[in-house]
Amino acid sequence: MKRILRWAALIVGALAALAGAAALFVEVRGIPRYTPGRVEVSVQPTPEAIARGRKFASMLCSGCHLDPATGAFSGRWMTDLPPEFGAAYAANITRDPVHGIGAWTDGEIVYLLRTGVRRDGRYAPPWMPKLPHLSDGDLLSIVAFLRSDDPWVRPSPTPTQASRPSFLAKALANTVFKPLPYPRAGVAAPDPKDRVALGRYLVAGLDCYGCHSADFKKMNILEPEKSEGFMGGGNEMLGAGGRPIVTANLTPDPETGIGRWTEEQFGRALRQGLRPDDAPLRPPMRRFAELTAEEAGAIYAYLRTVPPIRRARPAASPTAAPAPASEGERVYRKHACGACHGDDGSGPIALKDAWRKYGTDAELAQRIRRPTRFVPDTQMPTWDGVIAEADYAPLAAYVRSLGAPAAR
């Protein structure tokens, strides 16, 4: 018996030593490197390709790479990344030849977007989307846009800050998430007349499933439908103010998903950022105004074919707050403006400078009513017809009061 116990102890000790060695290897190696492949491709930056590329870059790249301070894809800290993955900084992908990708070839950009391997062999960490499903035409249009004179990609000498991936992120990059194979054949776009096929293409190509499935760590990038809890939501992310927020269930389950939503309601939420109850979508979810009504309808048609999953979304944790001190504050709370701007205007899209930026309450009220008239690329929903006419004036006055210097 003692001999058996001794052997058992030796085996357990050996396994523990192996596990420790593996953990040390992962910690020291970090995010691995690979030998990048060579892709010979030359992109023709036609106006049509640049416009198409800007559309996809807005939906796929701007959320992480667009820095409000520079107005360019110069990179920023990813404040909505789940903390289990560490701290991440999105890279500078402007045309700057030193700090951005100005010196990259078209083939090097294409290879990164398809496989996740950079020109120096570094593997793009798990949180960066890889694009194996995007058609060759749409992928090359993104490259055309990155080569353009658009303000988003103008050269910016902003150094890319070093990310601090967690041990989990390093372990995933060394085990589960590996470089994707470069396609052996061309990737074709779907027939635009096939609504379900087009919807599936957009859900896969825009990486919708990455957030709206059950677990970031269990994504099947090459076969998205095999991801755990496909489109059933449940991933925990960080919303405004660093508060946890769980992604929504987009399957056709009538109780916990979108089974009772109409196509018009879904399109409004996706393109205008307002749910059927007129509540705004909560960050990090953004509205996709770049999609046409037909494309939003195609996504809806495809989601109706996804097997329903019954998974309720936890309600947002209410924050203790005193009774509103003014009518404007009451309107601000009623329409959940704090979801993007913070309860006191200091959120991800801060309002602390509104008193200086907008000269009068009337001017700000017009911007709230139809923001795209003033900033076409804004993520702010169009509130015209949602906010009561009598509520615009007090709301604008309250917003302009946030951060304003105290009267003397």
N, C-alpha and C positions, 0 to 999 in steps of 0.2 A: 504494500500500500504506500509506504514511504517513497518507494522508487517511482510509482505512478505520479505521486504528488510532486516529486522533484522534477520529473520530465514535464509535467504540466506547467510548473513554475518557469522552467527554462523556455518552453514554447511561448508562454505569455510574455516573458521578458524579451524574447527575440522579436515577437510581433510589435511590442511597444517600441523597441529600438528601431525597427523598420519604419514604423509610423513616425517616430521622431525624426529619423533621417529624411523621410519624404517631406515632412513639414519644413525642415530646415532647407531642403533643396528648393521647395516652392518659394519660401520666403526670400532666399538669396537670389534665385533666378528671376523672380518677379514676373512681369508680363514678358512672354518669350519672344524670340526673334526667329525669323525664317528667311530663306533665300527667295527674294521676290522674283516672280516670273516676268518675262518680257512680252509686252503687247505692242504691236506695231499698229497704230491708229492715228489718223490725222483728222481732227474735227473741223468742219466748215462752219464758221460762226455766222450763219445767215440771220437776218432779223427774226425770221420765224423760229429758228432753233433757239436763239437767245430768249425770246419771249416764252417759249415752251419750257426752257430750262429754268427760267426765273420762277415760273409757276411751281415746278417740282422742288426747286431749291427753297422756296418760301415754305413749302409744306414739310420738307424733310430736314432742312439745314438751319433755318433761321431760329428755331426754338432754342438751339444750343449755341450756335456760332455767332448770332447777331448780338453785338454789344450795344445797348442803348447809348452808352457814353460816346462811342465813336461813330455810331450809325453804320457800321460795317461788320462784315464777318471776321472780326479780329479776335473772336473768342471771348469766353467769360467763364466764371465759376458756375457750375451746374448746381444751383441751389435746390433743385427738385429731385436730385438723384437720391434714391433710398440710401440711408446711411450705412447699411450693411455692405455697400460696395466701396466705401471710403469717400474721399473727396476728389472730385474730378474737375478738370479745366478743359473746356472745348478749345481746340486748336485754332490758331489764326489761319484761315483759308482764303485770305485776300491774295491779290496778285503781287504782293510784296515778295521780291526774290530772296530775301534773307529770312524774314520771320514768317512769311506765308508760303504759298505754293507757286509763286511766280516762276520759279526755276524748274518746276516739274514738267515732264512731258505729258502729252495727252494720254499716252498709254499707261504711264505711272498712276495717273488719277483714276483711269478706268479700272486698273488692276486693284487699287485700294477699294474702290466702291463695290467691286464684285466679290473680292476675297477677304478683305479686312487686313491686308498686308501693305504697309507703307513702303516707299521707295528704299528706305534704309533697312528694311526687313522687320521692323517692329510691328507687332500685331496690335491692331486697334482694339482697345479693351472692349469687354462685352457690352457696355452701354452704347457703343456707337453702332447704329444700324448698318447692316450689310445689305446689298441690293441685288440678290441673285434673280429676282423675279421681274425687275424692271426691264422693259424692252430695250433693245440696243438703241433704237431711235431716241427714247426718252432719256436713257443714260447719257448718250452723247450730247443731248441738248443741255444737260446739266453742265457738262464740261464746257460747252460753248458759252454758257452763261458765266461760268467762272473765269473765262478768258475775256469777258466783255468789259465795257467801260461803266457798267452799272455802279452807282455809289456803294452798293453793298459789298462789292468786291474790289473797289479801288485800293491800291496799295496802302497798307497801314503798317507802320513800323512798330507794331505792338508785339512784344515777345510773348510766346506761348508759355504760360506758367506750368510748372511740373505738377502733374496729378499725384495723388497719394492713394493708390488703390489699397483696399483692405486685403487681409490674408485670403478672405473668401474670393474676392475678385481675382487675385493671383492664382488661387487654386482652380477656379473655373476656367481661366485662360490656359492653364496647363493640362486640363483634363477634358471638360465637357465642350468648351468652345474652342474650336480650332479653325484655322483658315479654311474658307470654303473653296471647293474646286472651281477653277475658272471654266466657264461653259465651253464645251467642245463644239457646240453649234450655236448659231445665232438665237437670240431670245426675241420672239415675235410679239407684237402687240395683239390683243384680242380683237375680235370683230366688234366694232362699236355698236352694231345692231343687236348683239347678244347681251342683254342687260345683266344677266347673272354672271357671264364670263367677264364682262367689263368690271362689275362690282368686285368679283373675286380678285381680279388683277390689281385694283386699287387698294383693297384691304391688305393684300400681300405686299404690293410694291411700296405702299406708304407705311408699312410696318405697324399697322393698326393693332394687329394681334399681339405685338410685343408688349404693349401696355394692358390690353383688354383681355388677356388670358390669365391663368391662375398664378403663374409663378415665373418671374424673369429667368430663374435658374434652370427652367425646364422647357425652354423654347426649342422647337424644331424648326430651324430657319429654312432648311431646304423643303420641308413638308409642313407648312404652318398648321394645317388642320390636325396634325398629330401632336401639336403642343398640348400640354395638360390644361384642361378647362378652356379649350379654344373659344375665345370671344365671350367667355362667361364672367370676365372681370375677377376682381379679388386681389390684384397686385397692390401692395401698399406703396404709395409715393409720398412726397412732401408737397403740401399745398402752400397757400399764402401764410406767411408768418412762421413757416416751418412746421405747421400742423400736419399730422398724418392724414392722408386721404386715400381711400380705396377706389380703384378704378371700377367703372360701371360695367354691368352685365349687358352686353349688346346682342345676346341671343334672343330668339322670338318667344322666350318664356313669358306668358301673359302676366304673371305676378311679380317677378323680380327682374325681368328683362324689358325688351321693347315690343313685346308681343301685342300690346294694345295701342302702340303708336301708329299713326297714319304715316304714309310716305311724306306728306306735306309737313307734318310735325318733325319727322326725322330730318328732313332737308333743312328746315328752319334751324334746328338745333345745330346741325353740322356746319351750315353756311353762315348763319347769323349769330350763333352763340347763345340762343335762348331756348330753354326747354318748353314743353307744352304748358307748364304752369307759369311761364314768363320769368322763371328764375334763370340767371346767367350760368353758363357752364363754369365750373370751378377749376382754377389752375391746378396742375399743369396742363389740363386739357385746354386746347385753344380752338377757336373757330376756323374753319377752312373755307374762307370766302373765295379762295382761288378755284374751288370746284364749281363746275356748272350745275344747274339744276338737274340736268340729265345724268351727270356723274354721281351726284348725291343720290338720285333715285336708283341708279344701278347698284350702289353700295347697299341701299335698303333692300333691293330685290335679292341680292346675294345673301344678306344676313337672314332673310326669311327662310333660306334653305339650310342654314346651320342648325344642327341638332340643339334643341332648347336645353338650357341648364338652369336649374332652380338654385340660384345663389343670391340671397338678399344682400344688398349693399348697406353696410352700417351707416346710420345717420351721422351727419357731421356733429362733432361735439360742440354743444352750445358754449359760448363764452360768456362768463358773467359780466354784465355791463349795467351801469345805472340807467335809469329812465332817460330817454333822449332829452337833451337840454333845449332843443329847438325843433321847429317843424322840418327844417332842412335835414337835420340829423335823423329824424324819423323816416323821411323819404329815403335817405342814404341807406339806412338799415333795411327798410322794406324791400328794396330792390337788390339787396346783397351786394352793394358796391364794394364792400370790404373784402369780398372774395378775391378781387384782383388788387385793390388799392390799399387794403389793410383797414382795420377798424378805425384807425386814427389818421389814415392817409399816408402811412409810412410803409405800405406793403411793397410787393415786387414792382408794381407800377405806381410809383409814389406821386402824391398830390401836394407835397409840401411846398412846391413852387408855383402852385396854381394862381395864387394871388398876384404874382409877378407876371406869369406867362399869359394870363387872360385879362385884358384890360377892364372888362365890365362883366357883371352877372349875365347880361343879355347875350354877350358874345359867347360865354361859356355854355349857356343854355342851348344855343344853336349847335355847338359842337357836340353836346351830349345827345341832342335830338338826332342828328345825322352825322356822325363822326367821319364817315368815309368821304364826305364832301370836302373835308379839310385835310385828312390824312388817308389816302386810298389804301395804304397797307396796314391800317390800324387793326388791332385785334378786338377793339371795343365793339360791342353789339350796337345795332341801330335801335334806339329806344323810342323812336317816333311811333306813336300809337300804343305804346306800352305804359310809359309814365304819363300820368294824368296831366293835362295842360296846366292846371293850377299848381302842380308840384315842381315845375321846372325852376321857377324863380327862387323858392326857398332852398332847393337842392343846390343850385349854382352858388347861391350866397354862402351856404355852408361849406361847400368844397373850396371856395376861394378863401374861407376863413382858416382853413387848415394850414398851419405853418406861417400864417401872416404875422408880421410883427405886432406886438401889443400896442394899442393906441396909447399915446402919452397925453 
